[in-house]
């Protein structure tokens, strides 16, 4: 199948959705798995694997609305960012705007309100070459794994991360910080501004999109090891969800593992094998920050 959405409770180790596609010469293979975990009664996460866009959303608002909010987010991306070729920044802006409208409609029908994080990657063309446009609102994450090295590409929109950025808290102290899970941006909240970055597509890279139910349970080294040791994306997605549940499974956990097989630049020959962010230009008229990863 070339695209898949997922939400709702799944048993551990079951229900891995996978796909394969060639988009403007870039060969992609991916797999996604979403699980309610061992504590939560329902799954409020959702995902979308539909080239040229891949998305993970983590809904908020309790069992009456969180799943509807995350479903509204992935539905907006499915409707506004379509194939068969690459997408554009304008289409992604339209999708994000549609997300806000859809989630607010969900919230209007509840007593507690509703919101959702969203993180993802989309294939775009930049300077005549395929690039990933990485985007994020909230504390779901995108990682990049290449040559056994793991890098976090997105920046969490959370109280803890803001204190670290301001120098008022050490990164090593985050685990013991009571407010680390309080997010400062979300789709449907007062601030739904998305941060985004451009990164050249590189052969052999593996991208990981995940909700916070993964990295709250597993240290980066455990995530890196699982991505390194697992073979196909289906095995990696299943292993990560299983490990998160074995570590406690205190939240819903969703992972989407995406491999670039061919069609991108060659690591170590066409550029550095690691990613580093540098500003491309200032905030755009809708507040979205655009940076370029070389």
QUIWO-V848104 format. One record per residue. N is the residue number from 1. RES is the residue in one small letter. OMEGA is omega in whole degrees, 0 to 359 (none if undefined). Layout:
{{N & RES & OMEGA} {N & RES & OMEGA}}
//
This chain:
{{1 & x & 183} {2 & x & 179} {3 & x & 180} {4 & x & 170} {5 & x & 180} {6 & x & 174} {7 & x & 180} {8 & x & 185} {9 & x & 173} {10 & x & 175} {11 & x & 182} {12 & x & 176} {13 & x & 183} {14 & x & 170} {15 & x & 174} {16 & x & 175} {17 & x & 180} {18 & x & 181} {19 & x & 180} {20 & x & 179} {21 & x & 171} {22 & x & 182} {23 & x & 182} {24 & x & 177} {25 & x & 179} {26 & x & 180} {27 & x & 184} {28 & x & 172} {29 & x & 184} {30 & x & 175} {31 & x & 180} {32 & x & 179} {33 & x & 179} {34 & x & 186} {35 & x & 181} {36 & x & 182} {37 & x & 185} {38 & x & 185} {39 & x & 185} {40 & x & 181} {41 & x & 182} {42 & x & 180} {43 & x & 179} {44 & x & 177} {45 & x & 173} {46 & x & 177} {47 & x & 177} {48 & x & 173} {49 & x & 185} {50 & x & 183} {51 & x & 19} {52 & x & 184} {53 & x & 178} {54 & x & 191} {55 & x & 168} {56 & x & 180} {57 & x & 181} {58 & x & 185} {59 & x & 178} {60 & x & 179} {61 & x & 179} {62 & x & 185} {63 & x & 182} {64 & x & 187} {65 & x & 185} {66 & x & 180} {67 & x & 178} {68 & x & 180} {69 & x & 180} {70 & x & 177} {71 & x & 178} {72 & x & 180} {73 & x & 182} {74 & x & 176} {75 & x & 179} {76 & x & 178} {77 & x & 179} {78 & x & 183} {79 & x & 189} {80 & x & 181} {81 & x & 187} {82 & x & 178} {83 & x & 8} {84 & x & 182} {85 & x & 179} {86 & x & 178} {87 & x & 182} {88 & x & 176} {89 & x & 180} {90 & x & 179} {91 & x & 179} {92 & x & 175} {93 & x & 178} {94 & x & 180} {95 & x & 180} {96 & x & 177} {97 & x & 178} {98 & x & 176} {99 & x & 181} {100 & x & 180} {101 & x & 183} {102 & x & 181} {103 & x & 177} {104 & x & 175} {105 & x & 176} {106 & x & 183} {107 & x & 182} {108 & x & 181} {109 & x & 182} {110 & x & 175} {111 & x & 185} {112 & x & 186} {113 & x & 181} {114 & x & 177} {115 & x & 180} {116 & x & 166} {117 & x & 170} {118 & x & 173} {119 & x & 181} {120 & x & 177} {121 & x & 178} {122 & x & 178} {123 & x & 176} {124 & x & 174} {125 & x & 179} {126 & x & 182} {127 & x & 177} {128 & x & 183} {129 & x & 178} {130 & x & 178} {131 & x & 168} {132 & x & 166} {133 & x & 182} {134 & x & 182} {135 & x & 186} {136 & x & 168} {137 & x & 180} {138 & x & 186} {139 & x & 165} {140 & x & 192} {141 & x & 167} {142 & x & 175} {143 & x & 173} {144 & x & 180} {145 & x & 179} {146 & x & 179} {147 & x & 178} {148 & x & 177} {149 & x & 180} {150 & x & 177} {151 & x & 173} {152 & x & 183} {153 & x & 182} {154 & x & 177} {155 & x & 181} {156 & x & 171} {157 & x & 183} {158 & x & 178} {159 & x & 180} {160 & x & 181} {161 & x & 179} {162 & x & 177} {163 & x & 176} {164 & x & 180} {165 & x & 180} {166 & x & 180} {167 & x & 182} {168 & x & 179} {169 & x & 177} {170 & x & 181} {171 & x & 180} {172 & x & 182} {173 & x & 185} {174 & x & 184} {175 & x & 181} {176 & x & 182} {177 & x & 187} {178 & x & 184} {179 & x & 186} {180 & x & 183} {181 & x & 181} {182 & x & 183} {183 & x & 184} {184 & x & 175} {185 & x & 177} {186 & x & 173} {187 & x & 183} {188 & x & 178} {189 & x & 179} {190 & x & 178} {191 & x & 178} {192 & x & 181} {193 & x & 178} {194 & x & 167} {195 & x & 179} {196 & x & 183} {197 & x & 173} {198 & x & 182} {199 & x & 177} {200 & x & 175} {201 & x & 184} {202 & x & 177} {203 & x & 177} {204 & x & 179} {205 & x & 178} {206 & x & 178} {207 & x & 178} {208 & x & 172} {209 & x & 183} {210 & x & 169} {211 & x & 186} {212 & x & 177} {213 & x & 176} {214 & x & 188} {215 & x & 172} {216 & x & 181} {217 & x & 186} {218 & x & 174} {219 & x & 180} {220 & x & 181} {221 & x & 178} {222 & x & 177} {223 & x & 180} {224 & x & 182} {225 & x & 180} {226 & x & 179} {227 & x & 180} {228 & x & 187} {229 & x & 181} {230 & x & 179} {231 & x & 182} {232 & x & 177} {233 & x & 178} {234 & x & 179} {235 & x & 181} {236 & x & 180} {237 & x & 179} {238 & x & 182} {239 & x & 182} {240 & x & 179} {241 & x & 179} {242 & x & 180} {243 & x & 178} {244 & x & 178} {245 & x & 177} {246 & x & 180} {247 & x & 179} {248 & x & 178} {249 & x & 185} {250 & x & 178} {251 & x & 170} {252 & x & 179} {253 & x & 178} {254 & x & 177} {255 & x & 173} {256 & x & 182} {257 & x & 187} {258 & x & 180} {259 & x & 172} {260 & x & 182} {261 & x & 182} {262 & x & 177} {263 & x & 178} {264 & x & 178} {265 & x & 181} {266 & x & 181} {267 & x & 178} {268 & x & 180} {269 & x & 180} {270 & x & 181} {271 & x & 180} {272 & x & 180} {273 & x & 179} {274 & x & 183} {275 & x & 175} {276 & x & 186} {277 & x & 173} {278 & x & 183} {279 & x & 174} {280 & x & 171} {281 & x & 185} {282 & x & 182} {283 & x & 180} {284 & x & 186} {285 & x & 179} {286 & x & 176} {287 & x & 179} {288 & x & 179} {289 & x & 179} {290 & x & 176} {291 & x & 178} {292 & x & 176} {293 & x & 184} {294 & x & none}}
//
